[in-house]
Amino acid sequence: MWIKAPEFRDDLLIVTSWGPEIMRENNKGGKWKFLEFKKGYMLWLDTICFAKGVKGKKLEVAEIFANYFIGKKFKVESPAVYLW
């Protein structure tokens, strides 16, 4: 469980956030923007799960996706992945 989230205060110009907090603050009247870095973003991945019983082509596609997602090419060259 997260104990503390980033603080969005009027005296700050930049806040480090994973993203959802920006939407929350803007819904409360804030005007925060997500910075677009030319060299990409940090991505946090802690789990890739396959549903029990996945077989055949679906399993093959899931394995291709997982291998790509954790592979060096994706980690080094990919632009940001937006999940919301």
C-alpha positions as CSV (number, residue, x, y, z in Angstrom):
1,M,0.0,0.0,0.0
2,W,1.3,3.5,-0.9
3,I,1.7,5.6,2.2
4,K,2.5,8.9,0.5
5,A,1.8,10.4,-2.9
6,P,3.6,13.3,-4.5
7,E,2.7,16.8,-3.2
8,F,1.4,19.3,-5.8
9,R,1.9,22.7,-4.2
10,D,1.7,26.3,-5.6
11,D,5.4,26.9,-4.8
12,L,6.5,24.0,-7.0
13,L,7.2,24.1,-10.7
14,I,8.1,20.4,-11.2
15,V,6.8,17.3,-9.4
16,T,7.8,13.7,-10.0
17,S,4.7,11.6,-10.5
18,W,3.7,8.3,-12.2
19,G,0.8,10.1,-13.8
20,P,-2.5,9.4,-12.2
21,E,-1.9,12.1,-9.5
22,I,-1.7,14.7,-12.3
23,M,-5.3,13.9,-13.5
24,R,-6.5,14.0,-9.9
25,E,-4.9,17.4,-9.3
26,N,-6.2,18.8,-12.6
27,N,-9.7,17.6,-11.7
28,K,-9.4,19.7,-8.6
29,G,-8.6,22.8,-10.7
30,G,-4.8,22.4,-11.1
31,K,-3.1,23.1,-14.4
32,W,-0.3,20.5,-14.3
33,K,1.2,19.1,-17.5
34,F,2.9,15.8,-18.2
35,L,6.4,16.6,-19.6
36,E,7.3,15.0,-22.9
37,F,10.9,13.9,-22.9
38,K,12.7,13.5,-26.3
39,K,14.6,10.4,-25.1
40,G,11.7,8.6,-23.5
41,Y,10.4,7.9,-20.0
42,M,11.0,5.6,-17.1
43,L,8.6,2.7,-17.0
44,W,7.9,0.6,-14.0
45,L,6.9,-3.0,-14.7
46,D,6.7,-5.4,-11.8
47,T,4.4,-8.2,-13.2
48,I,3.4,-9.8,-16.5
49,C,0.7,-12.4,-16.0
50,F,-0.8,-15.0,-18.4
51,A,-4.3,-16.2,-17.6
52,K,-4.4,-19.9,-16.6
53,G,-5.5,-22.0,-19.5
54,V,-4.2,-19.7,-22.3
55,K,-3.0,-22.0,-25.1
56,G,-2.0,-22.1,-28.8
57,K,-1.8,-18.8,-30.7
58,K,-3.0,-16.7,-27.8
59,L,-0.2,-18.0,-25.6
60,E,2.3,-17.5,-28.4
61,V,1.2,-13.9,-28.9
62,A,1.3,-13.3,-25.1
63,E,4.9,-14.6,-24.9
64,I,6.0,-12.5,-27.9
65,F,4.5,-9.4,-26.2
66,A,6.1,-10.2,-22.9
67,N,9.5,-10.9,-24.4
68,Y,9.4,-7.7,-26.4
69,F,8.3,-5.6,-23.4
70,I,11.1,-6.9,-21.2
71,G,13.7,-6.9,-24.0
72,K,16.6,-4.5,-24.4
73,K,15.2,-2.9,-27.6
74,F,12.0,-1.8,-26.0
75,K,13.7,-0.6,-22.8
76,V,16.2,1.5,-24.7
77,E,14.3,2.8,-27.8
78,S,10.6,3.0,-27.0
79,P,8.7,6.2,-26.5
80,A,6.4,6.5,-23.5
81,V,3.6,4.0,-23.0
82,Y,0.4,5.6,-21.8
83,L,-1.9,3.2,-19.9
84,W,-4.7,5.5,-19.0
